[in-house]
């Protein structure tokens, strides 16, 4: 009897070894920003989504190859004829990292937490749009009821900000402490978060429910992934070349060129959907309250020179309020407001900005005219601002003052004051609904100060329109209207330039551009 028992034990041991990959070296992934908080239901940073895409599963995923949404934690779903009721059938056999079962109650708990006003969700609540009720029909069926149609809902449900968390873990922690104790169902377990130092994930050995768009249905190859923070861009290439990190994004163009000219490292360039690098033009403050002046600033900007000088060809020129990687981008905008300093000069003359005192600078009725340009500190925006100042002063004879602020809260304070003519900010997202919050009258991020009834009607209609063809047409009209009003100066489309150790394979990103499918990654130094 002993020999068969020993054989059985050996077979079971071999089977277990075959199911779980052997221990592997730690993979270190460099993050470029230290988020102020990393709870996906509460906070909004793209940086938090890079690790948390693998901690949480979402109800659906977007498959870029087919242009369709595919099952995640939901195996199937139906949408009512009027677009206001979404009913999801949930996957069986899924467990959270704490061992508790995933079910409809877990979906309800996460979504109601997101929608609870006191929690001040910075992004996830917007992704759920007009959801007004989350109803558990049975253990495997959950229903979302909306106050009006909202076609971007599936896009929102595919992002890590709406990942489903363990109700037990949420009950054990408040909104201040949950970010240090996160529990999802994803291919990696959240192990540790030390602010300003590291975030650590370990593979989930029980993971067998990968979405169909991934190239593997097994558990991750890499046992442990350590995320470290490199807010200083100059340190990123050094960390990569020294082996301190194996993956890091947002490299300087010069560093990207260095990689491409024989460093032994590899480079990935990922186009980021959403808004381009841009500066909103303030319609409420002179002289940019005059549309002729706004048009002159756009036409008087040599964007190709900026793209070549600052970004060394790693970013394409932007022509409208959404980037070319975004759903429903209107390619007909290409070439709009081409650089023409002579035409820009004529526009400024027509607007009454001339050099009446012959001191070399434009004024209005003898009063000095100064363009106040406010720039955030990230994404080489300060470098762009310096070139804008040089171009506007050289080509347009307009004095320009630059105010560089240190953080998004400080940027928001300046925006609230209205004391600027141009201010830089851009958000990311695959669905263009994100721009509604920037151009609707009275919207929180309406930093151009626009109040245009036609634009409001178009934006509201596009947010509700369920027919994709009609929706594409509406967003084409919206993009054109925004540029006709000269509300924004687009500079370049955003491209994340990522340095990768050649021992890392299988690295790719989801439709949002920032978030990797770490389930597919292998690291064999």
C-alpha angles and dihedrals in degrees: 000000000000097000097055090046091052090048091051091051090050092050092049091047092051091047091052091049091050092051096052122047116239120260112290135193117276114266113220115207118191119224118201101209134044102225119220087227136000105203101123093208092053109027132058111206118130087218092067091055093059094072098023095057083077097042095055133044119211130217091249139009131211116237107208093194094060098025090231138113115250134195122285120154085341114067095192141001141187131207122209119243092254092049096239103104124059117185118193128196108209131222118256126224096034120136132187120241089259091059097253118131125257114234144142092285089061091055091049092049094051096045095045089050089053092048096045103112094213090063092062096215106205098200116353094066090056090051089057089052115181096359104144103170137029111197128189107217094177139328092289102031130071129176130206117203118199129198089224137359114291113179094183089067095097089050089053092047090054095060125091091240088074095043115141115254130199110269089212092056092046090052091051095053139043124226091271096055104030091079087067094047106040121168125189138149098250133123091268131051122223106241110164143357121191111181113242091003120059150334117208130202128184125197119264106237091198097057111128103140104079115161116258094248093068120090093230133049094192134086120286122285096218113072099202134017121194119197116204129184126244107172091161105080092205092065096054101078091044091053090049096047092047092051094244087125131022098199129029133157140203094051121179112259090243089055091049089052089050091055092049093052099064112298093134090241125109130234132217123192114199120187110224118218123220126054124357123235098285150154121228114224114224111235091187101059128064132281094017090052083082112080090212090061092048090051090048092053091052095045090043092058118096097210093174090058090051093048091049098042103038101027101027092221097308092115129049123226116268122223106179147025095280129046125248092252091061125100112263095013109168108229089192088080091070110120094018115148093010115196108278114152093181092057090044089053091052091050091052091048090051090049089057097252103135138141100260095162095044095232093131095258130095119249136171115238090335094310115121116251118213126178110216109210118192119195135184117229099241136082096026089290092141090056090050091049091054091054092047089054091050093047097045093046093045101040101027104028090231121144112233129197118196121210113189113195125199105225146011093260090054090047089052090052091055090047090052090051093053089218099139142072097208128019130181125230137131134180128200133230140127097234115067092223085095090079092061088080090056103046108029112105109267095006116154094246098037091128094160087062092226120168106181120156094203092051092047091053093049094048093048092048093048091051091055101035112112098186108089094210093050090044091053090052092050092051090048088056091046093052091049093047093051091052093043087057089046092227098151140031107220113204112174138341111253118254122181107219108204128192115211134188107238089233087069113086135176096035113155137145136230127246092278088065098226105067120081126210094234090178087076098047124107128186120197111164 
